[in-house]
Amino acid sequence: MRSFFTGLLLFHTVLSAQFIVRPVPVPPEVRRYLELTDAQTTRIQQLNSRFESYRLDKVIRQMTVQQELAEQMRQDPLDPTAIGLRHVELESIRRETEAEKARTINDIQALLTPAQRTRLDVLDQVLRQHDLACSAVANNLLPLPQPPPASATVPPGSGPGSSAMPAACPTALLVGNFNFVPGFAAAR
């Protein structure tokens, strides 16, 4: 098992050294809605590519630390300091990535004109109402919006599972406290 993780880590390290983050195009509907210029679109792509490169480096480091943590957890006796340091490093990586993403968002928003920021504020308000809308869907007050037709082209990086796609409403009504599920509280 250890050799599997070592091989996986080596594969990702080699891949990241050769991997060039290609700019993900700004979806045409976003360009139209915000009336982005070509210069703005190019700069947004550059800033997002910079962030994705940063994030990829952090993901690779996380994998290394998680492997080290797994090795420490197999030790007998356990070394609480070594285990704790790795947990702290994982949390530091998460915080650094979150801070870099916030900087990227600020840098991108700084490119926008006041009129574009007003339109972006409208989208922000829509996102803030997501849970309310999903509750209405779950209680059959609204139908779930239909996906675009299969003939619609989906730009690279904006397909299912990508960070460019918004989260959909859950298909079942969730009742109770699910904060014990990792990532659930952050996703809500």
C-alpha positions as semicolon CSV with decimal commas, in nm:
position;residue;x (nm);y (nm);z (nm)
1;M;0,000;0,000;0,000
2;R;0,286;0,234;0,085
3;S;0,447;0,182;-0,255
4;F;0,112;0,261;-0,419
5;F;0,095;0,599;-0,244
6;T;0,461;0,667;-0,318
7;G;0,404;0,586;-0,686
8;L;0,092;0,802;-0,692
9;L;0,279;1,090;-0,532
10;L;0,568;1,055;-0,776
11;F;0,322;1,046;-1,068
12;H;0,153;1,366;-0,949
13;T;0,485;1,538;-0,887
14;V;0,608;1,457;-1,238
15;L;0,270;1,550;-1,384
16;S;0,265;1,886;-1,206
17;A;0,616;1,967;-1,322
18;Q;0,506;1,912;-1,681
19;F;0,148;2,028;-1,642
20;I;0,065;2,368;-1,780
21;V;-0,261;2,512;-1,662
22;R;-0,450;2,621;-1,970
23;P;-0,676;2,920;-1,931
24;V;-1,037;2,817;-1,895
25;P;-1,245;3,037;-2,121
26;V;-1,495;3,268;-1,957
27;P;-1,834;3,123;-2,055
28;P;-2,000;3,325;-2,335
29;E;-2,315;3,381;-2,129
30;V;-2,106;3,541;-1,851
31;R;-1,919;3,754;-2,105
32;R;-2,250;3,872;-2,253
33;Y;-2,422;3,930;-1,918
34;L;-2,133;4,133;-1,774
35;E;-2,044;4,285;-2,113
36;L;-1,677;4,197;-2,064
37;T;-1,421;4,335;-2,305
38;D;-1,165;4,110;-2,470
39;A;-0,895;4,262;-2,247
40;Q;-1,098;4,192;-1,933
41;T;-1,168;3,837;-2,044
42;T;-0,801;3,772;-2,116
43;R;-0,694;3,910;-1,778
44;I;-0,962;3,708;-1,596
45;Q;-0,834;3,394;-1,766
46;Q;-0,476;3,480;-1,666
47;L;-0,572;3,539;-1,302
48;N;-0,772;3,217;-1,288
49;S;-0,484;3,022;-1,447
50;R;-0,246;3,167;-1,189
51;F;-0,480;3,056;-0,910
52;E;-0,523;2,707;-1,058
53;S;-0,143;2,666;-1,077
54;Y;-0,115;2,775;-0,715
55;R;-0,397;2,541;-0,613
56;L;-0,240;2,248;-0,799
57;D;0,088;2,298;-0,610
58;K;-0,105;2,302;-0,282
59;V;-0,303;1,988;-0,372
60;I;0,023;1,805;-0,441
61;R;0,163;1,918;-0,106
62;Q;-0,160;1,809;0,066
63;M;-0,121;1,463;-0,084
64;T;0,236;1,444;0,044
65;V;0,133;1,552;0,393
66;Q;-0,159;1,308;0,395
67;Q;0,079;1,028;0,303
68;E;0,315;1,134;0,582
69;L;0,018;1,146;0,820
70;A;-0,090;0,795;0,720
71;E;0,265;0,672;0,782
72;Q;0,269;0,839;1,123
73;M;-0,066;0,682;1,211
74;R;0,080;0,336;1,141
75;Q;0,369;0,394;1,383
76;D;0,367;0,227;1,721
77;P;0,383;0,413;1,949
78;L;0,211;0,716;1,798
79;D;0,404;1,044;1,789
80;P;0,143;1,309;1,879
81;T;0,374;1,594;1,780
82;A;0,441;1,456;1,433
83;I;0,072;1,382;1,380
84;G;-0,030;1,725;1,509
85;L;0,222;1,906;1,290
86;R;0,084;1,737;0,980
87;H;-0,273;1,824;1,075
88;V;-0,165;2,185;1,130
89;E;0,008;2,189;0,791
90;L;-0,306;2,056;0,620
91;E;-0,512;2,331;0,783
92;S;-0,250;2,591;0,685
93;I;-0,265;2,474;0,324
94;R;-0,645;2,501;0,329
95;R;-0,630;2,853;0,473
96;E;-0,359;2,967;0,232
97;T;-0,558;2,835;-0,065
98;E;-0,872;3,006;0,063
99;A;-0,680;3,335;0,104
100;E;-0,530;3,307;-0,246
101;K;-0,875;3,245;-0,391
102;A;-1,007;3,554;-0,211
103;R;-0,716;3,757;-0,356
104;T;-0,794;3,624;-0,703
105;I;-1,161;3,719;-0,666
106;N;-1,062;4,068;-0,551
107;D;-0,816;4,106;-0,840
108;I;-1,079;3,999;-1,091
109;Q;-1,348;4,223;-0,943
110;A;-1,105;4,516;-0,956
111;L;-1,106;4,479;-1,337
112;L;-1,480;4,545;-1,357
113;T;-1,653;4,873;-1,428
114;P;-1,917;5,003;-1,185
115;A;-2,194;4,884;-1,419
116;Q;-2,038;4,537;-1,436
117;R;-2,007;4,528;-1,056
118;T;-2,378;4,611;-1,028
119;R;-2,460;4,315;-1,253
120;L;-2,228;4,096;-1,048
121;D;-2,411;4,206;-0,732
122;V;-2,733;4,075;-0,888
123;L;-2,568;3,735;-0,938
124;D;-2,440;3,746;-0,579
125;Q;-2,796;3,802;-0,455
126;V;-2,914;3,505;-0,660
127;L;-2,648;3,285;-0,500
128;R;-2,751;3,402;-0,154
129;Q;-3,104;3,280;-0,229
130;H;-2,985;2,935;-0,343
131;D;-3,084;2,750;-0,025
132;L;-3,425;2,917;-0,022
133;A;-3,486;2,823;-0,385
134;C;-3,373;2,465;-0,321
135;S;-3,613;2,443;-0,027
136;A;-3,894;2,558;-0,254
137;V;-3,794;2,291;-0,509
138;A;-3,774;2,024;-0,238
139;N;-4,124;2,117;-0,119
140;N;-4,265;2,112;-0,474
141;L;-4,329;2,486;-0,482
142;L;-4,102;2,520;-0,786
143;P;-3,988;2,274;-1,050
144;L;-3,618;2,202;-1,076
145;P;-3,480;2,402;-1,371
146;Q;-3,417;2,184;-1,673
147;P;-3,058;2,138;-1,793
148;P;-2,963;2,289;-2,127
149;P;-3,040;2,072;-2,429
150;A;-2,784;1,809;-2,522
151;S;-2,711;2,003;-2,839
152;A;-2,577;2,297;-2,635
153;T;-2,200;2,310;-2,632
154;V;-2,031;2,307;-2,293
155;P;-1,701;2,494;-2,275
156;P;-1,403;2,299;-2,138
157;G;-1,373;2,326;-1,762
158;S;-1,741;2,405;-1,713
159;G;-1,884;2,055;-1,734
160;P;-2,025;1,850;-1,447
161;G;-1,787;1,828;-1,155
162;S;-1,582;2,132;-1,252
163;S;-1,550;2,431;-1,026
164;A;-1,713;2,646;-1,294
165;M;-2,051;2,471;-1,258
166;P;-2,285;2,591;-0,983
167;A;-2,402;2,341;-0,726
168;A;-2,747;2,203;-0,798
169;C;-3,026;2,155;-0,548
170;P;-3,026;1,821;-0,367
171;T;-3,286;1,583;-0,507
172;A;-3,405;1,470;-0,164
173;L;-3,523;1,676;0,131
174;L;-3,252;1,673;0,398
175;V;-3,374;1,704;0,754
176;G;-3,148;1,717;1,057
177;N;-2,800;1,826;1,152
178;F;-2,546;1,692;0,903
179;N;-2,253;1,904;1,023
180;F;-2,071;1,584;1,122
181;V;-2,032;1,501;0,752
182;P;-1,697;1,647;0,631
183;G;-1,755;1,937;0,393
184;F;-2,133;1,949;0,449
185;A;-2,135;2,260;0,668
186;A;-1,900;2,439;0,427
187;A;-2,120;2,350;0,131
188;R;-2,436;2,493;0,289
